[in-house]
Amino acid sequence: MADDENRKVKDSNPEETPEKPEGGPETPNEGKGKGAKTGGSGGAKKEGSGKKGKKVKIVDEKPRSLRKRKPELPEDVKAMLELRRERKKKEPKFRRQEWSRYKKLGEKWRRPKGLHSKMRINKRYRPPRVRVGYGSPSLARGLHPSGFREVLVHNPADLNRIDPKVEAARIAHGVGTKKREAIIAAAEKKKIRVLNGGG
């Protein structure tokens, strides 16, 4: 009986009960739950250890001044270039006769030559034909949309015959990678725009 009374006294006295540390586990087995281990799913994740972490791609940007370079043109040529752009918006798409009937014909243009062809004799209900009236103004004819006159280049030495103010280089399709890089490097030094320089 005396032992039972002593136990009751100890339980009723709050000063003798050990204090629990704040923020720590209440019992030794607490904290062994889910994610308590270092490799658990509920533990602290390392930086950048997500399943689909975003990779930062560092791109060495080249100067774009040469690519955006514009030619030095007189005002009348600029006006004709603008007129050509407006005309091309309204120009019909020229297709060969019966292009929609046979897939093998494609959508390219071929002049109709048939003896009884209604398109050849310009019947009103037939598709439009290519005519000289659809041509570009003479001052803007043959110019690149940017206004430059294109010069075909096969090697760096060909750049010497180009006027950077009104002409731009176009690298020939048969030029290899090594020579292409040499042409682009030489064009940057001479401030010549390369129309197909790859960006």
C-alpha positions as CSV (number, residue, x, y, z in Angstrom):
1,M,0.0,0.0,0.0
2,A,2.8,2.4,0.9
3,D,4.4,1.8,-2.6
4,D,1.1,2.6,-4.3
5,E,0.8,5.9,-2.4
6,N,4.4,6.9,-3.2
7,R,3.7,6.3,-7.0
8,K,0.6,8.5,-6.8
9,V,2.6,11.3,-5.2
10,K,5.3,11.2,-7.8
11,D,2.7,11.3,-10.6
12,S,0.8,14.2,-9.1
13,N,4.0,16.3,-8.6
14,P,4.7,18.1,-12.0
15,E,8.2,19.3,-10.9
16,E,9.6,15.8,-10.9
17,T,8.4,14.9,-14.4
18,P,11.2,15.3,-17.0
19,E,10.6,18.1,-19.5
20,K,10.5,17.1,-23.2
21,P,12.9,19.0,-25.5
22,E,11.2,21.4,-27.9
23,G,11.1,20.3,-31.5
24,G,12.6,16.9,-30.7
25,P,10.9,13.5,-30.8
26,E,8.7,12.7,-27.8
27,T,10.0,9.1,-27.5
28,P,13.0,7.3,-28.8
29,N,10.9,5.5,-31.4
30,E,9.3,8.7,-32.6
31,G,11.0,10.2,-35.6
32,K,11.6,6.7,-37.1
33,G,8.6,7.1,-39.3
34,K,8.4,7.9,-42.9
35,G,11.2,10.0,-44.2
36,A,13.2,10.0,-41.0
37,K,16.1,8.3,-42.7
38,T,18.5,10.3,-44.7
39,G,17.5,8.6,-48.0
40,G,13.7,8.7,-47.3
41,S,11.2,10.4,-49.5
42,G,10.1,12.8,-46.7
43,G,13.7,13.9,-45.9
44,A,15.4,17.1,-47.0
45,K,16.1,17.1,-50.7
46,K,19.4,18.3,-52.1
47,E,19.5,21.3,-54.3
48,G,18.8,20.4,-57.9
49,S,17.9,16.8,-57.1
50,G,14.4,16.9,-58.6
51,K,13.1,14.3,-61.1
52,K,12.9,16.9,-63.9
53,G,15.4,19.5,-62.9
54,K,15.7,22.4,-65.4
55,K,19.1,22.5,-67.1
56,V,20.5,25.9,-67.8
57,K,21.8,26.0,-71.4
58,I,24.6,28.5,-71.9
59,V,24.6,29.8,-75.4
60,D,27.5,31.8,-76.8
61,E,25.6,34.5,-78.7
62,K,27.3,35.9,-81.8
63,P,26.9,39.6,-82.8
64,R,23.8,39.9,-84.9
65,S,24.7,43.3,-86.4
66,L,25.8,41.8,-89.8
67,R,22.7,39.7,-90.1
68,K,20.4,42.7,-89.6
69,R,22.5,45.0,-91.9
70,K,20.5,46.9,-94.5
71,P,21.7,48.1,-97.8
72,E,22.2,51.8,-98.7
73,L,19.6,52.3,-101.4
74,P,18.2,55.4,-103.0
75,E,14.6,56.4,-102.2
76,D,13.2,55.4,-105.6
77,V,14.5,51.8,-105.2
78,K,13.1,51.6,-101.7
79,A,9.7,52.7,-103.0
80,M,9.8,50.0,-105.7
81,L,10.7,47.3,-103.2
82,E,7.7,48.3,-101.1
83,L,5.5,48.3,-104.2
84,R,6.7,44.8,-105.1
85,R,5.8,43.6,-101.6
86,E,2.3,44.9,-102.0
87,R,1.9,43.4,-105.5
88,K,3.0,40.0,-104.4
89,K,0.3,39.9,-101.7
90,K,-2.4,40.2,-104.5
91,E,-0.7,38.0,-107.0
92,P,-2.5,34.7,-107.8
93,K,-0.8,31.4,-107.4
94,F,0.1,30.0,-110.8
95,R,-0.5,26.3,-111.3
96,R,-0.3,24.2,-114.4
97,Q,-3.4,22.9,-116.1
98,E,-5.3,20.1,-114.3
99,W,-2.9,20.2,-111.4
100,S,-5.8,19.2,-109.1
101,R,-6.8,16.2,-111.2
102,Y,-3.5,14.4,-111.1
103,K,-1.3,14.4,-108.0
104,K,1.9,13.6,-110.0
105,L,1.7,17.0,-111.7
106,G,2.3,18.9,-108.5
107,E,1.6,22.6,-108.0
108,K,4.4,24.0,-110.2
109,W,3.7,26.1,-113.3
110,R,3.9,24.9,-116.9
111,R,2.7,26.7,-119.9
112,P,-0.4,25.0,-121.5
113,K,0.4,23.7,-125.0
114,G,-2.6,21.6,-126.0
115,L,-4.3,22.3,-129.3
116,H,-7.8,22.4,-127.7
117,S,-6.7,23.7,-124.3
118,K,-9.1,26.3,-123.0
119,M,-6.4,27.7,-120.7
120,R,-4.1,28.3,-123.7
121,I,-6.7,30.3,-125.5
122,N,-7.5,32.4,-122.4
123,K,-11.0,31.4,-121.6
124,R,-12.4,33.5,-118.8
125,Y,-13.3,30.6,-116.5
126,R,-9.9,29.0,-116.6
127,P,-7.1,29.6,-114.0
128,P,-4.8,32.7,-114.5
129,R,-1.7,32.3,-116.6
130,V,1.8,33.8,-116.1
131,R,2.0,37.1,-117.9
132,V,4.5,39.9,-118.1
133,G,2.2,42.3,-116.3
134,Y,2.7,40.4,-113.1
135,G,6.4,41.1,-113.1
136,S,8.3,43.2,-110.5
137,P,9.2,46.8,-111.1
138,S,12.4,47.1,-113.1
139,L,14.3,48.8,-110.3
140,A,13.5,46.1,-107.7
141,R,13.8,43.1,-110.1
142,G,16.3,40.5,-109.0
143,L,16.9,42.0,-105.5
144,H,16.7,40.1,-102.3
145,P,13.7,41.0,-100.0
146,S,16.1,42.9,-97.8
147,G,17.2,45.0,-100.8
148,F,20.7,43.5,-101.4
149,R,21.8,42.2,-104.7
150,E,23.0,38.6,-104.3
151,V,26.5,37.5,-105.2
152,L,27.4,33.8,-105.3
153,V,30.5,33.0,-103.3
154,H,32.6,29.8,-103.5
155,N,35.7,30.8,-101.5
156,P,36.9,33.7,-99.3
157,A,38.7,35.3,-102.3
158,D,35.3,35.9,-104.0
159,L,34.4,38.4,-101.2
160,N,36.8,40.9,-102.7
161,R,34.4,41.7,-105.6
162,I,31.5,42.5,-103.3
163,D,30.4,46.0,-102.4
164,P,29.1,45.8,-98.8
165,K,26.8,48.8,-99.2
166,V,24.5,47.2,-101.9
167,E,25.6,43.6,-102.3
168,A,25.4,40.5,-100.0
169,A,27.1,37.1,-100.3
170,R,25.3,33.8,-100.8
171,I,27.5,30.7,-100.2
172,A,27.2,28.1,-102.9
173,H,25.6,24.8,-102.0
174,G,28.7,22.8,-102.8
175,V,30.9,24.5,-100.3
176,G,32.0,22.4,-97.4
177,T,31.9,23.2,-93.7
178,K,35.5,24.2,-93.3
179,K,35.5,26.6,-96.2
180,R,32.0,27.9,-95.2
181,E,33.4,28.9,-91.8
182,A,36.3,30.7,-93.4
183,I,34.0,32.6,-95.7
184,I,31.8,33.7,-92.8
185,A,34.8,34.8,-90.7
186,A,36.2,36.8,-93.7
187,A,32.8,38.4,-94.3
188,E,32.5,39.5,-90.7
189,K,35.9,41.3,-91.0
190,K,34.8,43.0,-94.2
191,K,31.3,43.8,-92.8
192,I,29.6,41.8,-95.6
193,R,26.2,40.3,-95.0
194,V,26.0,36.5,-95.7
195,L,22.4,35.6,-96.6
196,N,22.7,31.9,-95.8
197,G,25.3,32.1,-93.1
198,G,23.3,29.9,-90.7
199,G,21.7,32.4,-88.2
